[in-house]
Amino acid sequence: MIAEIFGISNVGLIRHDNQDSFLIANLETGDIATMSAPTLVSVHTAPFILIVADGVGGAASGALASSIATETILSELHRWWHKVPKRTPESIEAALKRGVDVANKAIYQKATTSPEHHGMGTTTTLALVLDGEAYIAQVGDSRAYLVRKGPAKQLTKDQSFVQRLIDAGRMTQKEAAQSEHRNIILQALGPEEKVVTDFYRVKLESNDYLVLCSDGLSNQVSPEEIGRITRAGGRPMEICEALIEEAMHTGAPDNVTVVAARLRAPDSDYLAKTNGG
């Protein structure tokens, strides 16, 4: 699966500090893009990862937690990719779990040994794309969407208080979207010594888009709008800019982070298409 990937993070209109982080990486070549060094990442032969992390625990602490998460997970997955020759779905899931667990331990230890960072944490949602499938791991409520036709399809389920009420039949999706409790998450990396990671898999098709985002986007922009804007945007940079702009139009009370991957099956026309826009 060939891909073009881009990410953008914006502090929003209310917050003074940006506690989000994102990371895009080609595991084979080492090409990387982050919040501090955003660049278009193109992948032609190797697997790639997308990570979005939304930090909590005060300005410096939240930003630190989310950056530790993205960097640690990348390090673990890079080591795994170059060390393990045979990769099955089970081994891929185990590698994602290990990456999340090691990141959780690193944040937990930093929080418990540094009083100024006590209680810090971060959501983490990551996707590893390999052999036409996306393997997704999640802790918290940052989301992964698939855009194919119609509304964006949410691939992940929020680890949140309102989602638990939805699952119990005590709240509708519409009520949850408007609830004052919608930002209460049940898990994050850092606050506890152990964490439970949720996993998802989806088969990808040519012309699909993967969109990962913090709740600064998903709380403000509906799946219908995410789908419409993504399909209309074309290239990943324009998609990210348009989604951020839509969140800004709604008031953007939180940091907003979006990573978009445009996926294509390998074909001879690909370079001509992408170079032509």
RACORGI-V79620 format. One record per residue. RES is the residue in three letters. PSI is psi in radians with two decimals (NA if undefined). OMEGA is omega in degrees with one decimal (* if undefined). NEAR is the number of other ideal C-beta (glycine too) atoms within 8 Angstrom. Layout:
{{RES | PSI | OMEGA | NEAR} {RES | PSI | OMEGA | NEAR}}
This chain:
{{MET | 2.13 | 177.9 | 11} {ILE | 2.50 | -176.8 | 11} {ALA | 2.59 | 164.5 | 13} {GLU | 2.33 | -172.4 | 13} {ILE | 2.44 | 177.4 | 17} {PHE | 2.69 | 178.3 | 17} {GLY | 2.60 | 176.5 | 17} {ILE | 2.48 | 172.2 | 11} {SER | 2.42 | -178.8 | 13} {ASN | 2.44 | -177.6 | 12} {VAL | -0.37 | -176.9 | 8} {GLY | -3.02 | -172.6 | 14} {LEU | -0.14 | -175.4 | 6} {ILE | -0.80 | -176.0 | 7} {ARG | 2.64 | 177.6 | 10} {HIS | -0.38 | -176.2 | 4} {ASP | 2.59 | 176.6 | 9} {ASN | 2.00 | -179.6 | 11} {GLN | 0.02 | 178.3 | 14} {ASP | 2.77 | 169.4 | 16} {SER | 2.66 | 169.5 | 17} {PHE | 2.81 | 179.1 | 16} {LEU | 2.40 | 176.0 | 15} {ILE | 2.34 | -178.8 | 15} {ALA | 2.49 | 168.4 | 14} {ASN | 1.98 | -173.3 | 12} {LEU | -0.47 | -177.8 | 12} {GLU | -0.84 | -174.8 | 8} {THR | -0.37 | -176.7 | 5} {GLY | 0.00 | 175.8 | 8} {ASP | 2.40 | -172.9 | 9} {ILE | 2.56 | 172.2 | 11} {ALA | 2.44 | 179.3 | 14} {THR | 3.12 | 180.0 | 11} {MET | -0.67 | -178.2 | 11} {SER | -0.27 | 179.2 | 4} {ALA | 1.19 | -177.9 | 7} {PRO | 2.37 | 177.4 | 9} {THR | 2.73 | 176.8 | 6} {LEU | 2.22 | 176.5 | 9} {VAL | 2.17 | 176.9 | 15} {SER | 2.37 | -178.6 | 9} {VAL | 2.18 | -177.0 | 15} {HIS | -0.46 | -174.8 | 6} {THR | -0.45 | -168.9 | 4} {ALA | 2.92 | 176.5 | 9} {PRO | 2.73 | 176.4 | 11} {PHE | 2.78 | 177.8 | 15} {ILE | 2.57 | 172.6 | 15} {LEU | 2.36 | 178.2 | 16} {ILE | 2.33 | 170.3 | 17} {VAL | 2.31 | -179.7 | 18} {ALA | 2.35 | -177.3 | 19} {ASP | 1.82 | -173.7 | 17} {GLY | 2.63 | 176.0 | 17} {VAL | 2.69 | 174.8 | 11} {GLY | 0.56 | -178.7 | 12} {GLY | 2.71 | -170.1 | 6} {ALA | -1.10 | -176.4 | 8} {ALA | -0.71 | -176.5 | 9} {SER | -0.78 | 179.9 | 14} {GLY | -0.75 | 178.8 | 16} {ALA | -0.68 | 178.6 | 13} {LEU | -0.80 | -178.9 | 12} {ALA | -0.79 | -178.1 | 22} {SER | -0.61 | 178.7 | 15} {SER | -0.65 | 175.3 | 11} {ILE | -0.72 | -178.5 | 13} {ALA | -0.91 | -175.8 | 16} {THR | -0.77 | -176.6 | 15} {GLU | -0.68 | -179.4 | 9} {THR | -0.76 | 179.6 | 12} {ILE | -0.75 | 176.9 | 17} {LEU | -0.82 | -178.7 | 13} {SER | -0.79 | -179.8 | 8} {GLU | -0.76 | -178.0 | 13} {LEU | -0.59 | 176.8 | 15} {HIS | -0.76 | 178.4 | 11} {ARG | -0.77 | 179.9 | 8} {TRP | -0.78 | -176.1 | 11} {TRP | -0.70 | -176.0 | 10} {HIS | -0.09 | -177.5 | 6} {LYS | -0.52 | -172.3 | 5} {VAL | 1.89 | -176.7 | 8} {PRO | -0.64 | -177.5 | 3} {LYS | 2.12 | -175.1 | 5} {ARG | 1.94 | 176.7 | 7} {THR | 2.87 | 175.5 | 6} {PRO | -0.64 | -179.6 | 8} {GLU | -0.70 | -179.5 | 6} {SER | -0.54 | 176.8 | 10} {ILE | -0.81 | 178.5 | 12} {GLU | -0.69 | 178.8 | 11} {ALA | -0.65 | 178.6 | 8} {ALA | -0.71 | 177.4 | 13} {LEU | -0.75 | 179.7 | 15} {LYS | -0.75 | 179.3 | 11} {ARG | -0.75 | 178.5 | 10} {GLY | -0.79 | 179.0 | 15} {VAL | -0.76 | -178.9 | 16} {ASP | -0.76 | 179.6 | 11} {VAL | -0.70 | 177.3 | 11} {ALA | -0.74 | 179.0 | 15} {ASN | -0.77 | -179.8 | 15} {LYS | -0.73 | -179.1 | 9} {ALA | -0.74 | -180.0 | 10} {ILE | -0.74 | 179.1 | 16} {TYR | -0.79 | -178.8 | 13} {GLN | -0.69 | 177.8 | 8} {LYS | -0.72 | -178.6 | 14} {ALA | -0.62 | -176.7 | 17} {THR | -0.35 | -179.0 | 7} {THR | -0.19 | 179.0 | 5} {SER | 1.82 | -176.3 | 8} {PRO | -0.59 | -177.3 | 4} {GLU | -0.28 | 179.5 | 6} {HIS | 0.24 | -178.5 | 13} {HIS | 2.29 | 176.2 | 8} {GLY | 0.05 | -178.3 | 8} {MET | 2.73 | 179.1 | 18} {GLY | 3.13 | 179.3 | 14} {THR | 2.54 | 166.6 | 20} {THR | 2.79 | 172.9 | 17} {THR | 2.18 | 172.1 | 18} {THR | 2.19 | -178.6 | 17} {LEU | 2.58 | 177.0 | 16} {ALA | 2.29 | 172.7 | 12} {LEU | 2.13 | -178.4 | 14} {VAL | 2.15 | -176.2 | 17} {LEU | 2.29 | 175.7 | 9} {ASP | 0.77 | 174.3 | 4} {GLY | 0.22 | 176.8 | 6} {GLU | 2.62 | 172.6 | 11} {ALA | 2.19 | 175.3 | 13} {TYR | 2.12 | -170.7 | 15} {ILE | 2.37 | 175.0 | 15} {ALA | 2.49 | -175.5 | 15} {GLN | 2.41 | 166.2 | 17} {VAL | 2.10 | -179.9 | 16} {GLY | -2.52 | -173.8 | 15} {ASP | 0.23 | 167.9 | 12} {SER | 2.57 | -167.9 | 15} {ARG | 2.74 | 168.2 | 13} {ALA | 2.30 | 177.8 | 15} {TYR | 2.60 | 169.1 | 15} {LEU | 2.22 | 176.3 | 14} {VAL | 2.02 | 179.8 | 13} {ARG | -1.22 | 174.1 | 9} {LYS | 2.58 | 177.3 | 2} {GLY | -2.62 | -177.9 | 5} {PRO | 2.71 | 173.0 | 8} {ALA | 2.36 | 179.0 | 12} {LYS | 2.11 | 178.6 | 9} {GLN | 2.10 | -177.5 | 9} {LEU | -0.42 | -177.4 | 11} {THR | 2.84 | 174.5 | 11} {LYS | 2.20 | -177.5 | 7} {ASP | 2.35 | 169.6 | 10} {GLN | 1.33 | -172.0 | 12} {SER | 2.84 | 179.3 | 12} {PHE | -0.79 | -177.8 | 9} {VAL | -0.57 | 177.0 | 13} {GLN | -0.64 | 176.5 | 12} {ARG | -0.70 | 177.1 | 9} {LEU | -0.66 | 175.9 | 10} {ILE | -0.81 | -179.4 | 12} {ASP | -0.54 | -179.8 | 6} {ALA | -0.01 | -179.8 | 7} {GLY | 0.32 | -177.3 | 4} {ARG | -0.01 | -179.8 | 5} {MET | 2.49 | 176.5 | 9} {THR | 2.88 | 177.2 | 6} {GLN | -0.70 | -179.9 | 6} {LYS | -0.76 | 177.9 | 6} {GLU | -0.68 | -179.9 | 8} {ALA | -0.70 | -178.7 | 13} {ALA | -0.43 | -177.6 | 8} {GLN | -0.02 | -174.9 | 6} {SER | 2.49 | 175.7 | 9} {GLU | -0.22 | -179.4 | 3} {HIS | 0.18 | -171.6 | 7} {ARG | -0.32 | -178.7 | 11} {ASN | 0.07 | 179.2 | 7} {ILE | 1.99 | 179.3 | 8} {ILE | 2.66 | -176.8 | 12} {LEU | -0.31 | -179.0 | 7} {GLN | 2.66 | 170.3 | 9} {ALA | 2.82 | 171.9 | 12} {LEU | 2.27 | 174.6 | 17} {GLY | -0.89 | -174.4 | 14} {PRO | -0.53 | -178.5 | 8} {GLU | 2.75 | -177.2 | 8} {GLU | -0.49 | 178.6 | 5} {LYS | 2.70 | -177.5 | 6} {VAL | 2.61 | 178.1 | 11} {VAL | 2.07 | -177.8 | 6} {THR | 2.37 | 173.6 | 11} {ASP | 2.50 | -177.4 | 10} {PHE | 2.58 | 179.7 | 11} {TYR | 2.66 | 176.3 | 10} {ARG | 2.49 | 176.1 | 9} {VAL | 2.35 | 174.1 | 9} {LYS | 2.40 | -176.1 | 6} {LEU | 2.66 | 176.8 | 12} {GLU | 2.76 | 175.5 | 8} {SER | 2.45 | -177.9 | 6} {ASN | 0.14 | 171.6 | 6} {ASP | 2.78 | 170.7 | 10} {TYR | 2.37 | 169.2 | 13} {LEU | 2.29 | 178.4 | 16} {VAL | 2.11 | 173.1 | 17} {LEU | 2.48 | -177.1 | 16} {CYS | 2.75 | 170.3 | 16} {SER | 2.95 | -177.1 | 15} {ASP | -0.14 | 172.5 | 13} {GLY | -0.45 | 172.9 | 17} {LEU | -0.91 | -171.8 | 15} {SER | -0.45 | 175.6 | 11} {ASN | -0.33 | -172.9 | 9} {GLN | -0.45 | -172.9 | 11} {VAL | 2.23 | -174.8 | 11} {SER | 2.76 | 175.2 | 6} {PRO | -0.60 | 178.0 | 10} {GLU | -0.80 | -179.6 | 9} {GLU | -0.68 | 177.4 | 9} {ILE | -0.75 | 177.9 | 17} {GLY | -0.82 | -178.1 | 13} {ARG | -0.84 | -177.1 | 8} {ILE | -0.71 | -179.1 | 13} {THR | -0.82 | -179.1 | 14} {ARG | -0.57 | -179.3 | 8} {ALA | -0.40 | -172.0 | 7} {GLY | -0.52 | 179.1 | 13} {GLY | -1.61 | -175.8 | 7} {ARG | 2.67 | -172.5 | 11} {PRO | -0.70 | -179.5 | 13} {MET | -0.78 | 179.6 | 9} {GLU | -0.64 | 177.9 | 9} {ILE | -0.87 | -179.2 | 18} {CYS | -0.78 | -179.9 | 14} {GLU | -0.73 | -178.7 | 10} {ALA | -0.67 | 178.5 | 11} {LEU | -0.72 | 176.1 | 18} {ILE | -0.76 | -179.6 | 13} {GLU | -0.69 | 178.7 | 8} {GLU | -0.72 | 176.7 | 12} {ALA | -0.69 | 178.4 | 15} {MET | -0.70 | 179.6 | 12} {HIS | -0.50 | -178.0 | 6} {THR | -0.05 | 177.7 | 8} {GLY | -0.37 | 174.9 | 8} {ALA | 1.18 | -179.5 | 13} {PRO | -0.18 | -176.7 | 8} {ASP | 2.94 | 171.3 | 11} {ASN | 2.52 | -178.0 | 14} {VAL | 2.13 | 179.8 | 17} {THR | 2.33 | -179.4 | 19} {VAL | 2.34 | 170.0 | 15} {VAL | 2.25 | -178.2 | 16} {ALA | 2.34 | 176.9 | 16} {ALA | 2.22 | 176.5 | 14} {ARG | 2.11 | -170.6 | 12} {LEU | 2.44 | 177.9 | 14} {ARG | 2.54 | 169.9 | 13} {ALA | 2.50 | -179.1 | 7} {PRO | 2.22 | 173.6 | 7} {ASP | 2.87 | -172.7 | 6} {SER | -0.35 | -177.5 | 3} {ASP | -0.11 | -169.1 | 6} {TYR | -0.88 | -175.4 | 10} {LEU | -0.67 | 179.4 | 6} {ALA | -0.70 | -179.1 | 7} {LYS | -0.89 | -174.2 | 8} {THR | -0.63 | 179.0 | 10} {ASN | -0.44 | 178.9 | 6} {GLY | -0.12 | 179.4 | 5} {GLY | NA | * | 5}}
